[in-house]
Amino acid sequence: MSDPQVARDVEALDGLDAVKTALQLLREATGLGTSLVARVTSDSWTACAVLGDGDFALKPGDQLELATTF
């Protein structure tokens, strides 16, 4: 991650117990294997907090080009 603000956002969100609880509740309510919070800009998508069974192999800080996400 080259942008220090993105790194701070990832660190802040991934460290919050409330975010982890919300992601767990989302998984339970939807039956999905993975839930996450992402930081999305006009050209990138960054996973900030991830809770899942590993199917997507995403971890906090992973980035994708926005065009590949839909």
C-alpha positions as CSV (number, residue, x, y, z in Angstrom):
1,M,0.0,0.0,0.0
2,S,1.6,3.2,-1.1
3,D,-1.0,5.6,0.3
4,P,-0.4,6.3,4.0
5,Q,-4.0,7.4,4.5
6,V,-5.2,4.0,3.1
7,A,-2.8,2.2,5.4
8,R,-4.2,4.2,8.4
9,D,-7.8,3.4,7.4
10,V,-7.0,-0.3,7.1
11,E,-5.3,-0.3,10.5
12,A,-8.1,1.6,12.2
13,L,-11.0,-0.5,10.8
14,D,-9.3,-3.9,11.1
15,G,-8.5,-3.2,14.8
16,L,-12.1,-2.4,15.9
17,D,-14.0,-5.1,17.8
18,A,-17.2,-3.5,16.7
19,V,-16.3,-4.0,13.0
20,K,-15.5,-7.7,13.7
21,T,-18.8,-8.1,15.5
22,A,-20.7,-6.5,12.6
23,L,-18.9,-8.7,10.0
24,Q,-19.8,-11.8,12.0
25,L,-23.4,-10.8,12.3
26,L,-23.5,-10.1,8.6
27,R,-22.1,-13.6,7.9
28,E,-24.7,-15.2,10.2
29,A,-27.6,-13.2,8.7
30,T,-26.7,-13.8,5.1
31,G,-25.2,-17.2,5.2
32,L,-22.2,-15.9,3.2
33,G,-18.8,-17.3,3.9
34,T,-17.0,-13.9,3.8
35,S,-17.9,-10.4,4.9
36,L,-15.7,-7.3,4.6
37,V,-15.4,-3.6,4.8
38,A,-13.7,-2.0,1.8
39,R,-12.4,1.5,1.1
40,V,-13.4,2.4,-2.5
41,T,-12.1,5.3,-4.5
42,S,-12.6,6.1,-8.2
43,D,-9.9,3.7,-9.2
44,S,-9.2,1.2,-6.4
45,W,-10.8,-1.1,-3.9
46,T,-9.0,-1.9,-0.6
47,A,-10.1,-4.5,1.9
48,C,-10.0,-2.8,5.3
49,A,-11.5,-5.6,7.5
50,V,-12.2,-9.1,6.4
51,L,-13.9,-12.0,8.2
52,G,-14.3,-15.2,6.3
53,D,-13.6,-18.8,5.7
54,G,-10.8,-18.2,3.2
55,D,-12.6,-18.8,-0.1
56,F,-11.6,-15.4,-1.3
57,A,-8.2,-15.3,0.3
58,L,-8.5,-11.6,0.9
59,K,-6.8,-10.0,3.8
60,P,-6.8,-6.4,5.2
61,G,-4.8,-4.2,2.9
62,D,-5.3,-6.2,-0.3
63,Q,-6.1,-4.0,-3.2
64,L,-8.0,-4.5,-6.5
65,E,-8.5,-2.3,-9.4
66,L,-12.1,-1.0,-9.2
67,A,-12.9,-2.3,-12.7
68,T,-12.3,-5.9,-11.5
69,T,-14.9,-5.7,-8.7
70,F,-18.1,-5.6,-10.8
